């Protein structure tokens, strides 16, 4: 089941595509970032839908097709000839599968809320995951808040064949030696890589938003996007300021950057209200507690971006960890 429950608002319903190519049936939720390359390799039109591309890729390369995909996606594939099913998620598990074995069946959905709706009985809470969430530490392994329900990790797939269920890793990071070059050369390589990433995520005919905090990471993304985007005139920025806390407030930096780049900016002033309401709203919509405090800022920034017609958002998340 790839669709969220009926009670979801339209904004929460992800795009799901279906394709039937020979014996292969494919359901696809998400986006492919390398559509152009895949279309060229498979010899099909650039207008080919992602679900059809994935089905054709499996027809040509079987399970090795997964390693050729770049994007955020959840895939369900059934091969009628081989009587084999595959559930796969992208390299970083941005669009995961939640799975649970129940009464000799494997039930799966792309949100916990949807999976809970189709389970025969409600599972007990998982105490370990609950404790780690309260402590603010990462969850171990594939555990979720529901006992017996697992979250398929990034770069993994569940393969159902001959009555057996097996989880396979199809991607993992590869270590490379550090680059040895001059500062100028390293700056140039970083700038080129960031530019290529931005271009792949900013369609020429769509409005793109950037969550701009004022820090180095999101500022770098914004500056590059203003020059590398296919449609710089359709770039809009969204920021949160903390006027009551000068140590946290980076809105002056935001104003300087958007003025220098000639970019529109939607700035909100954060006040300590509404946390409980937003937490309960998240729990209602997704069936699990909020993963962190970032949602409290992102939600009020994503709403005006959606109203402005933005089809995608860039940000600097992950920069600190990198």
N, C-alpha and C positions, 0 to 999 in steps of 0.2 A: 504494500500500500504506500504510494508515494505522495498522496495528497493529504494535507492537514485536515482536521475535522471541520465540519460545516460552520462551527461557531467562530472560526478564525475570521478576522477582517480581511478584506481583499488585499491589503498591503502585505499580509503575511503569507499569501499563497504564492509559492515559488513557481516559476515556469516549468512545466513538465511536457516533454515531447515524447512521442511514441513512433516507432518505425518497425516495419516488417520488410526484411530483405531476404528473400529465399527462406531458408529454415530458421533464420535468426530474427527474434523479436527483441526489441530494445526499448527500454524506458530510460529517459535521460532527464536529470534535473540539474540545472546549473548553467555554466558557461564554459566554452572552450576558448582559450586565448590564442591557440595556434591553428585556427580553422583554415587560414589561407594555405599554410604548409601542408596540412592534411589533404585538403582538396586537390592540391597539385600532385601529391604523391599517389592519391587514389584515382586521379584523372576524372574528377567530377566538377560540377559547377560550383562557383563560390557561393551560390545561394542555397546549397544543400544544407538541410537542417542537421543540428548536432547529433540527434538520435540516429539519423541515417548514416552519418559519417562514422559513428562508433560501430554500428552494425557492419558497415563495409570494412572497417579496419579489422574487426574480429574475423571477418570472412577471409581477409588477406593474411593476417599475422597471428591469429588466435590470441592466446592470453598475452603474448608479447606486445599486442596492440596497446595495452594499458601504459606501458613505458613510453609510448610515443605521444601520449596525451598531456597537454598542459592546460590547467584551468582549475576551477572549483566545481566539483561534480559528484553526484551519486548516480551510479549506473546499475540497472537491473537488466540482465541479458539472459535469454533462454534460447538454446540451440536445439531445435526439434530433431535434427538428425542424430546428434550425439546424446540427446536426453540429458543435457547438462545445463545447469543454471549458474550464473555468476552475479554476485553483488560486490560492487567495488566503490571505493571512495578515493578522492584526490590525494595528492602527495602529502598534504598537511591536514587532512581530515576536516577541511572547512565545511563540507557538506557530508556529514557522517551517516552511517547506518546504525540504527539501534536494533539489536537482534535478541531473540529469546526463544529457546526450545520449549515447546509446550505440547504435551500429548502427541508425541511422535511427529510434530510439525515444527518448522522453523518459521517464526513470525518476525517480520522486519518492517521498519518504517524509517523515514528520514527525519522524524522528530519524535521525541519521547512522548509528547502529547498524543500523537497519532497512534503510537504503539500501545500505550496504555488503553486506548479506546478499543483496540481489537483483541486484547488479551482476554482469555476466558474469565480470569479472576485477577484482582488487583494484587501486585506483588508487595511483599514487605519492604520497608525501607532498608537500605544497606547501611549498617552502622559505621563501617570504615569510611565509606565515601562521605557520610554525613559529618563525621569528625574532621576529616581533612578539609571539607568545605568551611566548617566553622573556624578552623585554625588558619584558613587562608593559604593552604599548601596544595600543590598539585596532587591529583588523584593517582593512586598506583594502578598501572596497567589499564585494563579496559573496563574497570568498574564504573557503575553509574549509581544514581541515587536509589534505583530499584534493584533489589536483590535478584540475581539471576539474569538481569538484562545487561548486555555488554554493548559498548560503543566501539564500533569498528575503527581501528586506528588508521591514521594517514598512511597511504601507500600499501594498504592491505585489501584483500578480497576474500570473500567467502565463496567457495566452489562446492556446488551440490552435484554429485555424480555417482551413479551406481548405488544409490541409497545411502551414501556417506556424505558427511559435511566436513570440510576442511578449510581452515583459514590459512591463506598464503600471503607472504609479503612479496609485493611486486616492485617495490621501490624503497631505497634507503639512501641516505646521504653518503657521498664518497669523499674521503679525505684527500685533500691536495696540499702540497707543500706551499708555505706562504710565498707570495710574490716578492721578488727582489728587484726593485726598480727605484728610480729617483722619485722624489715627492711629486714632481711635476708629471711624471709618467703615470703614477698611481692616481693622481687627481684626474687626469685625462681618462683613464680606464673607468674610474668610478662614475664620472660624468657621462661617459658613453653608455655604460650599462644602465644607469638610472634613466637616461633618455630613451633607450630602447624599451625599457619596462613601461614607462609612461605612455609611449606611443602605442604600445600593444593594448593599453587599457583605456584609450580615449578615442572612441569612434568619431569619425569626421562629421556625422550627422546627428550627434546627440550631445545634450548638455552634460557636463561632468562636474562634480563637486569635489572639493578638497576640505577635509577637516583640518584646519590650520590652528595649531595650539600656540604658535609663536616660538616653539623650541627648534633646535637645529634640524631634527629629522623631517618634520612636516614642512618646515620652511624650505628645505632642500627640494622636497618633492614639489612644492608649489612653484618655486623659482624655475625648476626644470620644466614643469608642465606648462608654464606660461610661454616658454619658447619652443618646446618640443611637441606640444599637443597638436593633433591634426586640426583642431578647431579652437585656437586660443580664445576667440571671441565668445565661446560657449563655456568657458571655465568660470566657476563661481566658488567662493570660499566661505567657510562657516566656522565660527570660533566661539569660545567661551571665555569670559573674563571674570575676574574675582576682585571687584572694586574694594571690597572690605578687607582684603588681605594683600597688601603690596608685595609680599614675598612670593605669592602665588600668581599674581596678576601679570600676564605677558601681553595684554592687549595693546600697549604702546608699540611693541615690536610688530604685532599683527598689523596695526595701522600703517606703520612705516613700510612694510613689505607690500601690502596691497596697493598703497599709493604709488610706490615705485614701479610696480608692474601694471598698474591700471586695472586692477581686478575688483569686481564687486565683492563685498563682504557682509555677511549676516552675523552680527555679534550679539550674544546673549550675556546677561550678567547673572552669575550663579548665586543663588541665595539658598540657605539651608532649609528648604521645604520640599515636601513631596516625595521623600525617599520611600516611605512605606507604601504609598500608592503605586509608585513605579515598580517596586519589588513584587507587589501582589499582582500587578498587571502582567509582568513578565512570567510569573508562575502560572497565571491563568492561560496565557497564550502558548507557552512552550512546555508546560508540564514539569519543569525543573526550576530550581532557584536560579537567580541571576548569577552568572559566572564571575562577576566582579563589579567594582564601582564605576567602571568606565561607561556602563550602560546609562547611568544617571545623567551623564553629559552627552553621550552620543544620541540618545533618543530625541531630545529636544533640538538637536542639530540636524538629524536625518529628516525630521518631519518637514521643516521649511525647504530642505533640499528636494524632497519628493514633490512638494508643492510647486517648486520652480521648474520641475520637469527633469531633474537630474536622473539619469539611468544608471549611474555608477558613482562610487565615491573613492577617492584616493586619500591616504593618510600616512602618517609616519610610524604606525604601530609596528613594534618589533625592532625599531631602531636601537632602543636602549639595550635590548638583549644581544643584538648583533655587536 
